[in-house]
């Protein structure tokens, strides 16, 4: 991964979080975080 690509990806993530915070009051981030935790718990079964 090049530095330019890493900066672009970081900027995109920060922008998405900022839009979510101001427009949707963290609803999307909270939903995705909960689903990620469920996925991690489900994957623990396969360990």
C-alpha positions in Angstrom: 0.0 0.0 0.0 1.4 3.3 -1.0 1.4 6.4 1.2 -1.0 8.2 -1.2 -3.5 5.3 -1.0 -3.2 5.1 2.8 -3.9 8.8 3.1 -6.9 8.6 0.7 -8.3 5.6 2.6 -7.8 7.4 5.9 -9.5 10.5 4.6 -12.5 8.5 3.3 -12.9 6.8 6.7 -12.7 10.1 8.6 -15.1 11.8 6.2 -17.7 8.9 6.5 -17.5 9.1 10.3 -17.9 12.9 10.3 -20.9 12.7 8.0 -22.4 10.0 10.2 -21.9 12.0 13.3 -23.4 15.2 12.0 -26.2 13.8 9.8 -27.3 10.6 11.5 -26.2 11.0 15.1 -23.9 7.9 15.0 -26.7 5.5 14.1 -24.9 3.9 11.2 -21.6 3.6 13.0 -23.3 2.1 16.1 -25.2 -0.4 13.9 -22.0 -1.5 12.1 -20.1 -1.8 15.3 -22.8 -4.1 16.8 -22.8 -6.2 13.7 -19.1 -6.5 13.7 -19.1 -7.6 17.4 -21.8 -10.3 16.5 -19.6 -11.5 13.6 -16.5 -11.7 15.9 -18.5 -13.7 18.4 -19.8 -16.0 15.7 -16.3 -16.5 14.3 -15.0 -17.5 17.8 -16.9 -20.7 17.4 -14.7 -21.8 14.5 -11.5 -21.3 16.5 
